[in-house]
Amino acid sequence: MGTGSDQAITESGGGIRRRNCFCTKDDFLPEESFKSWSNYANALRETPTRLIERVLTRSGDEAELESKSRSQHEMKKTLNWWDLIWFGMGAVIGAGIFVLTGLEASQDAGPAVVLSYAVSGVSALLSVFCYTEFAVEIPVAGGSFAYLRVELGDFVAFIAAGNILLEYVIGGAAVARSWTSYFATLLNFRADKFLITANGLAKGYNQLDPIAVGVCFIICIIAIRSTKGSSRLNYVASIIHIVVIIFIIVCGLIKSDTKNYTPFTPFGVRGIFKASAVLFFAYVGFDAVSTMAEETKDPARDIPIGLVGSMVITTTIYCLLAITLCLMQPYQNIDPKAPFSIAFKAVGWSWAQYIVAAGALKGMTSVLLVGAVGQARYLTHIARTHMMPPWFSYVDAKTGTPVNATAVMMSGTAIVAFFTKLEILSNLLSISTLFIFMLVALALLVRRYYASGVTTNADRNKLIVCLLLILGSSIATAAYWGLSENGWIAYCITLPVWFMATAGISIFVPQARNPKLWGVPLVPWLPSASIAINIFLLGSIDKDSFIRFAGWTGFLLVYYFFFGLHASYDTAKELERSKGWKNNIEEGNAVSSNVLKHASPVASGN
């Protein structure tokens, strides 16, 4: 795989050479540490020193913006706020609402699943505000990776980046498998009709889905060809999708029965929050819109309207759909795989299940498409820093899209979709997403209240103490919720500590930086609440999902210590040297110009 170019292309931090259709080692490991085995051995010996340096080093807004030049070609600025609203809705309204609603209503929340959606929606909306300020100030394709790199440093950004990539792969795989279920329903088959059972594989991974692989391949081709073309296709799919949703709500309420809403909370408050943690999956995808900031014509205007607008509309739609489903059927009878289609069949409108299935397919196609666009841009920006091989950062001159990153990410999505069951995917996805959203909210507080050379040591220490108290009290609240069935005493301690720590930032720590174009309201309360809610929802997720999350994070650390750390370290040092040379040249030119200016009267004989 290559670019088909015969030229050698060199960039700061390492050269990327492309000849014909071949890849060389320099496409993946061009840095000094990997030039020879002795260099690599020296790099490994310096791992502790380099790690400390990268943990303490933060990037800057200008550095992230300048990194766009490492993709050889710029992405085309073709999107406006209207595009972003539809991208946001297309990214979010898909498998979550059409599949997980039935699963969580029947097993965890009952009719109170509408409250679960409301809690998840509030948490997502708080995160949207945090994302929006960053996306306006740093309009690059890196999304939350770039934001965390600027405020929390390379190491935290990389751990988050790995989970971002996992989030997209798992999210796309879950949607692709749901696509197969609704496709079977559309053809009047059982939801698992097209799955192939492989008895030799472990349970949960033995239902093979070849149709999901085919769908991923088609989406990959569309995403590679054009961002604006993807936007137009998303328009069409999303409009059809909204029409079908209106049909479901109106016709479903016609066939509703209020008796089905009793009991409202059969699994109690704990069930509502447990469902909310899983249903957060239904809101995953809006962060993909922030990765399109680099392709947005007017980020300061378009991104706030696009992100916040799409999230408010989506949350309203989710709550209405959840109410409708639970009014149509008793929660015990809701089908977990294709709930809305089966609900219409149960009330005697069998013909309507085909309309629902077709609309769900359109919606999930949009989710896959926007996910493919977003995940490739994340990987592109990560590769620009050389934490991932720079081969992934290539942007095609003709299409203006990151071809290599798109192809690799969608291939990974297809492989996971082929093997893995939806329930496993949804829980693991929620952990990654909540973890990242919590970090972005934390980064926003750091951005507002700490700036090197501006914040005094005393104010910095106050900020650190308050942030640790916010995190500690939030974790304690979530842990107590997870371990204690009926206790309440600990909440009388943890919640006031969170409140006082947030108030401490507001009262005792002066803001070091004000947003230039658009800012989050109610700082520090809004981002602090985002941290608390995201951590609380993490406490409602099952143990096995945390084990898988820990395993993936362990793999990321191994990769980082052996490759990513040294590649990014070399790249950063190369950039520092380049800037030093540039500054010296500029200073030399300035001195020469000044000398000539003062010497010119003498030279002219005056």
C-alpha positions in Angstrom: 0.0 0.0 0.0 1.4 3.3 -0.9 0.6 6.6 -2.6 1.9 5.6 -6.0 4.3 8.5 -5.9 7.9 8.2 -7.2 9.2 11.0 -5.2 10.8 11.0 -1.8 9.0 13.1 0.7 10.8 14.4 3.8 9.3 16.0 6.8 10.6 17.2 10.2 10.8 14.4 12.6 11.6 11.8 9.9 11.2 11.2 6.2 8.3 9.4 4.6 9.5 7.8 1.4 7.1 6.4 -1.1 8.1 4.7 -4.3 5.6 3.1 -6.7 3.2 1.0 -4.5 5.8 -0.2 -1.9 6.1 0.6 1.8 9.5 0.8 3.4 10.6 0.8 7.0 10.8 4.6 6.9 7.1 4.8 6.2 6.5 3.3 9.7 9.7 4.0 11.8 11.6 6.8 10.2 12.9 8.2 13.5 16.5 8.2 14.7 15.9 5.7 17.5 15.0 3.1 14.8 17.8 3.7 12.3 19.8 0.8 13.7 19.7 -1.9 16.5 22.3 0.0 18.5 20.2 3.2 18.3 17.2 1.3 19.5 19.1 -0.3 22.4 20.2 3.2 23.5 16.7 4.5 23.2 15.4 1.6 25.4 18.1 2.4 28.0 16.8 6.0 28.1 13.2 5.0 28.5 12.8 6.3 32.1 14.3 9.7 31.2 12.3 10.0 28.0 9.1 9.0 29.7 9.5 11.7 32.4 10.2 14.3 29.7 7.1 13.3 27.6 4.8 13.1 30.7 5.8 16.6 31.7 5.8 18.1 28.2 2.7 19.7 26.8 2.0 20.6 23.2 0.7 24.1 22.2 -2.2 25.3 20.1 0.2 26.5 17.4 2.1 23.2 17.4 -1.1 21.2 16.8 -2.1 23.5 14.0 1.3 23.4 12.4 1.2 19.6 12.5 -1.3 19.6 9.6 1.7 20.1 7.2 2.9 16.6 8.0 0.1 15.0 6.0 1.7 16.4 2.8 -1.7 17.7 1.5 -4.4 19.7 3.4 -7.9 18.5 4.0 -10.5 20.5 2.0 -12.6 23.1 3.9 -16.0 22.2 2.6 -18.3 21.9 5.7 -20.6 24.3 7.5 -22.8 24.2 10.6 -25.7 22.5 8.6 -23.3 19.8 7.5 -22.2 19.3 11.1 -25.7 19.1 12.6 -26.5 16.3 10.1 -23.2 14.6 10.7 -23.8 14.8 14.4 -27.3 13.3 14.1 -26.0 10.7 11.6 -23.2 9.8 13.9 -25.3 9.2 16.9 -28.8 8.0 15.9 -28.3 4.3 15.0 -27.7 1.0 16.7 -28.0 2.5 20.2 -31.6 3.5 20.0 -32.7 0.7 17.7 -31.1 -2.1 19.6 -29.9 -1.2 23.1 -33.3 0.4 24.0 -34.9 -3.0 23.9 -32.0 -4.8 25.6 -31.9 -2.3 28.6 -35.7 -1.9 28.9 -36.2 -5.6 29.1 -33.2 -6.5 31.4 -32.3 -3.4 33.5 -34.6 -0.4 33.5 -38.1 -1.3 32.3 -40.2 1.7 31.2 -37.8 4.0 33.2 -35.4 3.5 30.4 -36.4 7.0 29.3 -34.8 8.3 32.5 -31.7 6.3 31.6 -31.6 8.1 28.3 -32.1 11.4 29.9 -29.1 10.9 32.4 -26.9 9.7 29.5 -28.0 12.7 27.4 -27.2 15.2 30.2 -23.7 13.6 30.6 -23.2 13.7 26.8 -24.3 17.3 26.5 -21.9 18.4 29.2 -19.1 16.7 27.3 -20.3 18.3 24.1 -19.7 21.8 25.6 -16.2 20.8 26.6 -15.4 19.4 23.2 -16.8 22.5 21.5 -14.5 25.0 23.2 -11.5 22.9 22.3 -12.6 22.3 18.7 -13.1 26.1 18.1 -9.7 27.0 19.6 -7.8 24.1 18.1 -9.5 23.2 14.8 -7.5 20.1 13.8 -8.5 16.6 12.9 -7.1 15.1 16.1 -10.2 15.8 18.2 -9.8 14.9 21.9 -6.3 13.5 21.3 -5.1 17.0 20.3 -6.9 18.6 23.2 -5.4 16.3 25.8 -2.0 16.6 24.3 -2.1 20.4 24.7 -3.4 20.3 28.3 -2.4 17.0 29.9 0.7 16.0 28.0 1.8 13.3 25.5 1.5 10.3 27.8 -2.1 10.9 28.9 -3.0 11.9 25.3 -1.6 8.6 24.0 -3.5 6.4 26.5 -6.7 8.3 25.6 -5.8 8.0 21.9 -5.6 4.3 22.1 -9.0 4.1 23.7 -10.4 6.5 21.2 -9.3 4.2 18.4 -10.8 1.2 20.4 -14.0 3.2 20.8 -14.4 3.7 17.1 -13.5 0.2 16.1 -15.9 -1.3 18.7 -18.7 1.2 18.0 -18.5 0.5 14.2 -18.4 -3.2 14.8 -21.5 -3.0 17.1 -23.4 -1.0 14.5 -22.4 -3.3 11.7 -23.7 -6.3 13.6 -26.9 -4.5 14.3 -27.2 -3.7 10.6 -27.2 -7.4 9.9 -30.0 -8.0 12.4 -32.3 -5.4 11.0 -31.5 -6.5 7.4 -32.7 -10.0 8.4 -35.9 -8.5 9.9 -36.5 -6.5 6.7 -36.4 -9.7 4.7 -38.8 -11.3 7.2 -36.2 -13.6 8.8 -35.1 -14.0 12.4 -32.6 -11.4 13.5 -29.8 -14.0 13.7 -30.7 -15.6 10.4 -27.4 -14.6 8.6 -25.1 -15.4 11.5 -22.8 -18.4 11.1 -22.1 -20.5 14.2 -18.5 -21.6 14.8 -18.6 -24.2 17.5 -14.8 -24.1 18.0 -14.8 -20.5 19.2 -15.6 -19.1 22.7 -19.1 -18.1 23.6 -19.8 -14.5 22.6 -17.3 -14.7 19.7 -18.7 -17.7 17.8 -21.5 -16.1 15.9 -19.8 -15.0 12.7 -21.3 -12.1 10.7 -20.0 -12.0 7.1 -22.7 -9.3 6.1 -21.2 -6.9 8.6 -17.8 -7.3 6.9 -19.3 -6.5 3.5 -21.1 -3.4 4.9 -17.8 -2.1 6.4 -16.0 -2.5 3.1 -18.6 -0.5 1.2 -18.6 2.3 3.8 -14.8 2.4 3.6 -14.9 3.0 -0.1 -17.4 5.9 0.3 -15.4 7.5 3.1 -12.2 7.4 1.1 -13.7 9.0 -2.0 -14.8 12.4 -0.6 -15.8 14.1 2.7 -18.3 16.3 1.0 -19.7 13.3 -0.9 -20.0 11.5 2.4 -21.8 14.5 3.8 -24.4 14.5 0.9 -25.0 10.7 1.4 -25.4 11.3 5.1 -28.0 14.0 4.3 -30.1 11.6 2.3 -29.8 8.8 4.8 -30.5 11.0 7.8 -33.6 12.7 6.3 -35.1 9.3 5.5 -34.1 8.2 9.0 -35.9 11.2 10.6 -39.0 10.5 8.6 -39.1 6.9 9.8 -38.5 8.0 13.4 -41.5 10.4 13.2 -43.5 7.5 11.8 -42.5 5.2 14.7 -43.4 7.9 17.3 -46.7 8.9 15.8 -47.9 5.4 14.9 -46.5 3.8 18.0 -48.4 6.2 20.3 -51.6 5.4 18.3 -51.1 1.8 19.4 -49.9 2.6 22.9 -51.4 1.3 26.2 -50.6 3.2 29.4 -51.0 0.0 31.3 -47.6 -1.1 29.9 -46.0 1.7 31.8 -46.8 0.0 35.1 -44.6 -0.7 37.0 -42.4 2.2 35.9 -39.2 1.2 37.7 -39.3 -2.6 38.1 -35.5 -2.7 38.7 -35.3 0.4 40.9 -32.9 3.4 40.7 -29.9 1.1 40.4 -31.3 -0.4 37.2 -31.8 3.1 35.8 -28.2 4.0 36.2 -26.9 0.6 35.1 -28.9 1.0 31.9 -27.7 4.6 31.5 -24.1 3.5 31.6 -24.7 1.0 28.7 -27.0 3.4 26.8 -24.2 6.0 26.7 -23.2 3.9 23.7 -26.2 5.5 22.0 -24.6 8.9 22.2 -21.2 7.8 21.0 -20.2 9.4 17.7 -20.7 13.1 18.3 -16.9 13.4 19.1 -16.4 12.4 15.4 -17.9 15.8 14.5 -15.1 17.6 16.4 -12.5 15.8 14.2 -14.0 17.6 11.2 -13.0 21.0 12.6 -10.1 21.0 10.2 -12.5 20.8 7.2 -15.0 23.4 8.6 -15.2 26.8 6.9 -15.9 28.8 10.1 -15.1 26.8 13.2 -16.1 29.5 15.7 -19.6 29.7 14.4 -20.2 26.3 12.8 -18.9 23.9 15.5 -20.9 25.2 18.5 -24.1 25.2 16.4 -23.4 21.8 14.9 -22.3 20.0 18.0 -24.8 21.4 20.6 -27.7 21.5 18.1 -27.3 17.9 17.1 -27.0 16.7 20.7 -30.1 18.5 21.9 -32.2 17.1 18.9 -30.8 13.6 19.4 -31.6 13.5 23.2 -35.2 14.6 22.5 -35.6 12.0 19.9 -34.2 9.2 22.1 -36.5 10.0 25.0 -39.6 10.1 22.7 -38.6 6.7 21.1 -38.0 5.1 24.5 -41.4 6.3 25.8 -43.1 5.0 22.6 -41.5 1.5 22.8 -42.5 1.0 26.4 -46.1 2.1 25.8 -46.5 -0.3 22.9 -45.4 -3.5 24.8 -44.9 -4.6 28.4 -41.2 -4.4 29.1 -41.0 -8.2 29.6 -42.1 -8.8 26.0 -39.7 -6.4 24.3 -37.4 -8.1 21.8 -33.7 -7.3 22.6 -32.4 -7.7 19.0 -35.0 -5.7 16.9 -37.4 -4.1 19.5 -39.3 -1.6 17.4 -39.9 -4.0 14.4 -41.2 -6.8 16.7 -43.3 -4.3 18.7 -45.3 -3.2 15.7 -45.7 -6.9 14.8 -47.0 -7.6 18.3 -49.7 -4.8 18.1 -51.0 -6.2 14.8 -49.2 -3.8 12.3 -46.8 -6.4 10.8 -46.4 -4.3 7.7 -44.9 -1.5 9.8 -41.9 -3.6 10.8 -40.5 -3.3 7.3 -40.6 0.5 7.4 -38.9 0.4 10.8 -36.2 -2.0 9.7 -35.5 0.1 6.5 -35.2 3.3 8.6 -33.0 1.6 11.1 -30.7 0.4 8.3 -30.5 3.9 6.9 -29.6 5.3 10.4 -27.0 2.7 11.0 -25.5 3.3 7.6 -25.1 7.0 8.6 -23.5 6.0 11.9 -21.0 3.8 10.1 -20.2 6.4 7.6 -19.6 9.3 10.0 -17.6 6.9 12.3 -15.4 5.9 9.3 -14.8 9.6 8.6 -14.1 10.5 12.2 -11.9 7.6 13.2 -9.6 8.0 10.2 -9.0 11.7 11.2 -8.1 10.7 14.7 -5.6 8.2 13.5 -4.2 10.8 11.0 -3.5 13.4 13.7 -2.0 10.8 16.1 0.3 9.7 13.3 1.3 13.3 12.7 2.9 13.2 16.1 4.6 9.9 15.3 3.0 8.2 18.3 1.6 6.0 15.6 3.6 5.3 12.3 3.5 8.4 10.0 2.3 6.2 7.2 -1.2 6.7 8.6 -1.0 10.5 8.3 -1.0 10.6 4.5 -3.8 12.7 3.0 -4.5 12.0 -0.7 -4.0 15.0 -3.0 -7.0 14.2 -5.2 -9.6 13.2 -2.6 -8.4 15.3 0.3 -9.1 12.4 2.6 -6.8 10.2 4.8 -6.8 7.1 2.7 -4.4 4.9 4.6 -6.0 5.6 8.0 -9.5 5.0 6.7 -8.6 1.7 5.1 -6.8 0.3 8.2 -9.5 1.5 10.7 -12.4 0.0 8.7 -10.5 -3.2 8.3 -10.1 -3.5 12.1 -13.8 -2.7 12.5 -14.7 -5.4 10.0 -12.6 -8.0 11.8 -14.1 -7.3 15.2 -17.7 -7.2 13.8 -17.1 -10.6 12.2 -16.6 -12.3 15.6 -17.9 -10.3 18.5 -21.4 -10.3 20.1 -23.2 -6.9 20.5 -23.6 -7.1 24.3 -19.8 -7.5 24.8 -19.1 -4.6 22.4 -21.6 -2.1 24.0 -20.3 -2.4 27.6 -16.6 -2.1 26.6 -17.4 0.8 24.3 -19.1 2.7 27.1 -16.0 2.4 29.4 -13.7 3.9 26.8 -16.1 6.7 25.9 -16.8 7.7 29.5 -13.1 7.6 30.4 -12.2 9.9 27.4 -15.0 12.3 28.1 -13.9 12.6 31.7 -10.3 13.4 30.6 -11.5 16.1 28.2 -13.5 17.8 30.9 -10.5 17.7 33.2 -8.3 19.1 30.4 -10.8 22.0 30.0 -10.3 23.0 33.7 -6.6 22.8 33.2 -6.8 25.0 30.1 -8.8 27.7 31.8 -7.0 27.8 35.1 -3.3 27.0 34.3 -1.0 28.6 31.8 2.8 28.4 32.0 4.3 31.8 32.9 0.9 33.2 33.9 -0.3 31.0 36.8 1.7 31.4 40.0 3.0 28.4 41.9 0.6 29.0 44.7 -2.4 29.1 42.3 -1.1 26.0 40.5 -0.9 24.1 43.8 -4.5 25.1 44.7 -5.7 23.9 41.3 -4.0 20.6 41.7 -5.4 20.0 45.2 -8.9 20.9 44.0 -8.7 18.7 40.9 -7.5 15.8 43.0 -10.4 16.3 45.4 -12.9 16.4 42.5 -11.5 13.2 41.0 -11.2 11.5 44.4 -14.7 12.4 45.6 -16.2 11.3 42.2 -14.4 8.0 42.3 -15.4 7.4 45.9 -19.1 8.1 45.0 -19.0 5.7 42.1 -17.2 3.0 44.1 -19.7 3.3 47.0 -22.6 3.1 44.5 -21.1 0.0 43.0 -20.3 -1.8 46.3 -23.2 -0.7 48.6 -26.7 -1.7 47.7 -28.6 0.4 50.2 -26.0 2.7 51.9 -26.2 6.5 51.9 -23.8 7.8 54.6 -20.7 8.0 52.3 -22.6 10.3 49.9 -22.9 12.8 52.8 -19.1 13.1 52.6 -18.2 12.6 49.0 -20.8 15.0 47.5 -19.9 18.0 49.7 -16.2 17.4 49.1 -16.9 17.5 45.3 -19.0 20.7 45.8 -16.3 22.4 48.0 -13.5 21.5 45.6 -15.3 22.9 42.6 -16.2 26.1 44.6 -12.5 26.3 45.6 -11.5 26.6 42.0 -14.2 29.1 41.3 -13.3 31.3 44.3 -9.5 30.9 45.0 -8.0 30.1 41.6 -8.0 32.9 39.0 -8.6 32.0 35.4 -5.3 32.0 33.4 -6.8 31.9 30.0 -10.1 33.2 28.5 -11.5 31.6 25.4 -10.8 33.7 22.3 -13.8 32.8 20.2 -16.3 30.6 22.1 -16.3 29.4 25.7 -18.1 26.9 27.9 -20.5 28.5 30.2 -20.5 28.0 34.0 -16.9 27.1 34.3 -15.7 25.4 36.6 -19.1 23.9 37.5 -20.1 22.5 34.1 -16.8 20.6 33.4 -16.6 19.5 37.0 -20.1 18.0 36.8 -19.1 16.3 33.6 -16.2 14.6 35.4 -18.5 13.5 38.3 -21.3 12.1 36.1 -18.9 10.3 33.7 -17.0 8.6 36.6 -20.3 7.8 38.3 -21.6 6.0 35.2 -18.3 4.1 35.0 -19.2 2.7 38.4 -22.3 1.1 36.9 -20.5 -1.0 34.3 -19.9 -4.8 34.8 -16.5 -6.2 36.1 -15.7 -8.2 32.9 -15.8 -5.0 30.8 -13.2 -3.4 33.1 -11.0 -6.5 32.8 -11.1 -6.1 29.0 -10.5 -2.4 29.3 -7.4 -3.0 31.5 -6.1 -5.6 29.1 -6.3 -3.2 26.2 -4.7 -0.4 28.2 -1.9 -2.8 29.2 -1.3 -3.5 25.5 -1.2 0.3 24.8 1.5 0.8 27.5 3.7 -2.0 26.0 3.4 -0.4 22.6 4.1 3.1 24.0 7.2 2.0 26.0 8.8 0.1 23.1 7.8 2.3 20.1 5.5 5.3 20.5 7.5 7.0 23.3 10.8 6.9 21.3 9.2 7.9 18.0 7.4 10.9 19.5 10.4 11.9 21.6 12.7 11.9 18.4 10.0 13.9 16.5 9.7 16.5 19.3 13.4 17.0 19.5 13.7 17.3 15.7 11.0 19.9 15.7 12.8 21.8 18.5 16.0 21.8 16.5 14.1 23.0 13.4 12.5 25.8 15.3 15.9 26.8 16.8 17.5 27.0 13.3 14.6 28.9 12.0 14.7 31.4 14.9 18.5 31.8 14.5 18.0 32.5 10.7 15.3 35.1 11.4 17.4 36.8 14.1 20.4 36.8 11.7 18.3 38.3 9.0 17.0 41.0 11.3 20.5 41.9 12.5 21.8 42.0 8.9 18.9 44.2 7.8 19.5 46.5 10.8 23.3 46.8 10.0 22.6 47.6 6.3 20.0 50.1 7.3 22.5 52.1 9.5 25.4 51.5 7.1 23.5 52.8 4.0 24.2 56.5 4.6 27.9 55.8 4.9 27.9 53.7 1.8 26.2 56.5 -0.1 28.8 59.0 1.1 26.3 61.2 3.1 
